[in-house]
């Protein structure tokens, strides 16, 4: 700012002063108008409009007629945020027009009207046809940016040491100094949600939230938290935020925003969808299709922390086969290595021949999953990665480097994949967690902001503030792309503890971390997974029985069952979690402290054993239904396990129900999340009703799966819930293909399928089949059969088979069972691929 002297004017110079002051006023007005015009200046682009404002640069572009990308930066130009969230697509010209009316500029596609206020640059999204408002940014000051400075942390290498934690050995060093090396931006984008919409998504969290309206979430990867920066609204849209930094979501006190902690720019996508399924379709269009998982992964997965030898692994599978209890996968957890940490070599003392181990498991018609870690230290592989410059601090390999990913794959391939191992368990892919150490008194499950701050700081240090959420995305990319380059005859399976937007395209399954065994924790896990899957990530699972069963000295080792499987209270807890997990995309038992195999929960004929056996058999009977849903996930961007708003968005009573969900289009699943038989310590509970309240969504009738009783929707009932039954209802107007009892998924081929029909309205279901464990389906090697029920004519149609694949039987039998209350009608059909029409 310049300072000018003010001189006293004589009367003889007053004429000059008037001229001077008049000129100043004229110039001020002129400059003001020029500045005003500059603020409102916009440039029409191929697919959108650029705005240059005094606050920053704004760009709005159509990606499709339904998807809009919004970028905003306080720097001179757009740089992107350097993620791989979005798949590369050729830019296509989208037909749109601009229309200015006063201080409003509208960008209009065939589907959307995007209206910009030229005074504040806030954005409204409306349906192009009826001008219905879908979403608006805050009308005043919709976006904010604050410069933040980035640090380089230098550690004292002489203090490097390994410490043991509950999550394995971790490298630690003392900080030598911190240097400021640059800057980034902390951005906030404010939104105005409508009063009656419900919002879901943002990943898997333990905050016990279903509907995210009125809530606050701190978004950084750590144990018990998986971040997927996607919102899915019942108002007919979704939002995807493309940045790799820590974030916050807040919808409180009329101040609703998404905050990016360190980004080059705001970069979000508005995705219009008439349904929540359509929003997920838009999201996967932007970030990638979810590949077909192999058929075996939809069976039962037996795991624990941990099996300690090849002999033990083989014996467990053998015992399942001996007892005729279905099983498809056995899992080898950590610490199989002979030295250091994360060494991808099996200790020859306990695992003398990895190839023979895999062959022995395969001979019993099961698959083998192996735990591998991104943390490697004190072993030859870690030393080699270090020499090549492929390691980051704290013994973490650099998954952002494609050469490092290739080298990492070579270790995994040589020891495991080449020897016949089938699936990966990529543990600890945060890959640094601040929680695995002694914390202050009172630190724990409800300290969400404190946990966010400590984990954000740790990940910022090792990954950089702008990439602190991204490690698992790149790590998964390396595993998927390298296995695909090796062979197309074995589908990639990657069970991992962390995830991010776009990671579904790398064939990943996410679980919710190391939970503790309490009924409260179990209840929290249900909305946690439903919100992750509502964000477009289709494959989620839990540790059945929880990871930590007993009470330990650390805050997170907080289980309620110190006697483990000897506690009848824990057996009931495990059984109820087992029943719930039957209806998750992936069905898997795992944990520490106590054994997990079925024979540890009683003897044949005893209630807990028999209940577990009954439910695992049901999981396998549902395989034709489940695998067809998996085909729908890949082919139609479907969501298999669904919160109720997917199917009943017009029923306001379901919007915040946490303990009910749909499994595909047919099943309403109602887990039991309280004890009814035993408290911890095997203390018998007397006088407890073996029932739970169930709300049946309106708009349809419901059939009790176990009894055939029909109930009208829109009411709350008391459902029977003895230990051998989870309350389970089938929506009238459903078709459910089911198989016979089998011991593993490979036995299904050629078996007679039962097609259960629940009449009440017209409906259809597509039966999907393929070769099961290769990528030939990508070349069209699969078949679909449309199963149709005409309610008015009481006619069932088996449609003409479309497609074919190797090993497909030309002839097969279907037994169609018509469920009409307690009555059933049956008809067996021989099917050769041609349409069959039959009236009951």
Secondary structure, DSSP 8 states (H G I E B T S, - for coil): ----------GGGHHHHHHHHHHHHHHHHHHHHHHHHHHT-EEE-SSEEEEE-SS-EEEEEESSSSEEEEEEESSSS--------S----------EEEEETTEEEEE-SSEEEEEETTT--EEEEETTT--EEEEE-SSS-EEEEEEEEEEEEEEEEEEEEEEETTEEEEEEEEEEEEEEEEEEEEEEEEE--TT--EEEEEE-SS--SS-TT-EEEE--BTTBEEEEEEEETTTEEEEE---S-EEEEEETTEEEEEEEEESSEEEEEEE-SSHHHHHHHHHHHH-------GGGGSEEE--TT--SHHHHHHHHHHHHHHT----EEEE-S--SSSSBS-SS--TTT-S-HHHHHHHHHHTT-EEEEEEESB-BSSHHHHHHHHTT-EEGGGEE-TTSHHHHHHHHHHHHHHTGGGT--EEEEE-TT---TTSS---TT-STT-HHHHHHHHHHHHHHHH-GGGTT-HHHHHHHHHHHHHHHH-SSS---EEES---TTGGGG-EEEE--S-B--HHHHHHHHHHHHHHHHTT---EE--BT-SB-SB-SSTT-B-S-TTGGG-HHHHHHHHHHHHHHTTSSSEEE--SSS--SGGGG--TTSHHHHHHHHHHHHHHHTHHHHHHHHHHHHHH---SEE-GGGT-TT-GGGTT--S-EEETTTEEEE---S-SSEETTTEE--S--SEEEEEE-TTSEEEETTT--EEESSEEEEEE--TT--EEEEESSEEEEE----SSGGG-TT--EEEEEE-SS-EEEEEEEE-SSSSGGGGTBEEEEEEEEETTTTEEEE---EEE-TT--S-EEEEEEEEETTEEEEEEEEESSS-EEEE-
